[in-house]
Amino acid sequence: MAKVLDTPSHSLREFRILPGFTPPDGNALNVDLVTRLCRNGDGFLELHAPFLSAAMQAVTGVEMAVAIAQLGGIGILPVSQTIDDQAEKIGRVKRFKAGFQTSLTTLSPRHTIANIIQIMEETGYSTFPVTDSGEFHGKLLGVITDKDFDVRRDHACTVAERMRSDVNHGVNIQDLKEANQLMIKFGRGFLPIVDDEGKLISAVFKKDLDKHLQHPNESIDAKKRLLVGAAVSTHPEDRERVQCLVEQEADVIVIDASDGHTHYQRQMIEWIKGNYEVPVIGGNVVTSQAFDFLAEAGVDGVKVGMGIGSGCTTQEVKATGRGQGSTLLDIGPARDRHADKTGNYIPIAADGGISGPADMSVALALGANSLMMGNFFARYTESAGNLMRNAAGEIVKEYWMEGSAKASNHRRYSQLKNLFFEEGITGYVPHLGSIFEKLPVVLQILRSTIATAGCRSIQELHTEAVLEKQSPTALRDSDIHDMVPANIDHQIL
Ligand code: IMP
């Protein structure tokens, strides 16, 4: 007879966090939201905000990936697009900003202004170093920008005739702060840096410095470029995809599978880890056995959750899945046991069904290191779905699940293309405005909850938080009761 577990599956919403003692210096301002996303070589890839925007067509495009990384999280570009499109988007996020730029589009003095106009149209860039060879590492002769020529009259002129050759530059500067300070001293938007022989070795831009100052908690790599991840399926044909994504310098590969406890998943993990150094997050799984299985296969992070996404119909159609509270109660301790036994800490990301700060706090307190969200991010202007007006005249954002007919991500669900059945719906979510305005408040709510729990970090919350399961009546008390919200005009009598 099949085994039936005695305990029911628990959702995140059944738990509340008990307050702990908050010392005078333990308020929300002193709470740090730094967290581990996954292992990365001997250390960890860390985030300043515990968020991943979901690998879904409706959620993560370039705009969302840039925004979420600027705010301290990371965007995961979905697998349900062509390899070229996904790789191109990774490249765009990686090029969005940098510290030292070491490969800029460079011109030779023999180029014509007509050439530049075409390059500007193709790349969107407006500042170009000029070297003797026209290669980035050639001898620096000058700089030309869109302000140095007349687009209507100068087509036939050469770069040599229009470039500025009295260029302020740095020599052999390795320290980014020093380079930025020199750029500010010269009052320029761009500072080329040359070696002793005058050959261009790097450059810094004021716009990159400005972006950093605006977003001090941004997620960045060693070259100060934004972090970005990419999803792949377990299918062997996606090995070529992995290769392209690694070439574009994706910071993490996330295996996108609704059920990660499979032979195919292990094969893909072993293949990636055998060929590349890029960190790999495996998943999705919902049992401690499956966590151990992925850990043994060599993953650097594990994504957990099945059947609990906001528009997911997996449990309805296939009767498979688990409440996210129970998943974390099972897998959090498995991660800690594995770390105690092997010295290898493998962070976990809770994925699906997290709709606001209360769910986020409970998931973190139950052991999640980070949180992947689709619906929550789809509501912001920066998500990939269209902004629309519905029949009631409300402004909404499109949101469709990866298992819907619209996304048809059959590889995520190990389905056959010609016998595809839906595991998710297509719909809309309210539009909330820009993520840049709204997310800082959500981060503040998380800090505040962690402070109330008497903790100062997500790591401390994992060991010190005390949670309590709520009875149905306790849950009813936690909702608004015995009064009507003031959302209609009333007259004083
Ligand atoms: P949400 O944040 O609750 O909307 O859940 C998003 C998560 O649901 C994604 O990150 C996926 O793990 C999962 N998901 C996406 N599409 C589907 C689907 O069609 N069926 C089931 N789960 C899905």
Residues whose N, C-alpha, C, O or C-beta is under 5 A from the ligand:
A	BS01	IMP	A54 I308 G309 S310 G311 C312 T313 T314 D351 G352 G353 I354 M372 M373 G374 N375 F376 M401 E402 G403 S404 E423 G424
